[in-house]
């Protein structure tokens, strides 16, 4: 088996690690810590694709550092049993630091990006930790981001987003059809911060329109918005409707990207950050 094959490092590796690491933590540390297996899978996938640079220079080289910081932060919040309000405050502050490290086009653009990220964090942290709603929406947003990155001609970001989506889907399997773990701060904080960093990189390095990425970010708000709009929906209908709306938003983001990208060539100025390579499919 070629362990450097894109399908191995972006699909098989994160899926197996998410399932195995979560299972090991569940039986050794308890269900509350099992969600930390997602951080292990996300970090391994990032290192397999990007590699490790002790002194990162480009935006993509900084992404594994963001995943490491997000994982440690998530573990700290889980260890102190932080309230959801405190989780949001700390994670939002971490998102601001991540934007400062990754770089923004301008101060207004950075402020708007932070607001969108803080709203996404609030939506995911609002979700229950004993069902598959939060990881399922995260997986849909991840697959949508992977499709947008591929359409915008960034195979590197496509692999990273795909690995994150597959790993999150693996966590969702531990919560469906019956919850066997708790998807608390140890999992959801690192999942959202990693997705936001990848979406920001996609916005900076490719021709993907910001409206497409904003549609993908709306996926996180599907749960709270639909609960507010129709709180008396039948138990069987609510997850189905949420999944359908989330999928439509993701498809809409991809469609906007297809329309905006005129040629498959990388965006000007992105060659040094995201060098083109030919994957061996």
Buried (B, 14 or more C-beta within 10 A) or exposed (E): EEEEBBBBBBBBBBBBBBBBBBBEBBEEEEBBBBBBBBBBBBBBBBBBBBEEEEEBEBBBBBBBBBBBBBBEBBBBBBEEEBEBEEBBBBBBEBBBEBBEBBEBEEEEBBEBBBEBBBBBBBBBBBBEBBBBBBBBBBBBBBBBBBBBBBBBBBBBBBBBBBBBBBBBBBBBBBBBEEBBBBBBBBBBBBBBBBBBBBBBBBBBBBBBBBEBBBBBBBBBBBBBBBBEEEEEBEEEEBBEBBBEBBBEBBEBBBBBBEEBBEEEEBBEEBEEBBEEEEEEE
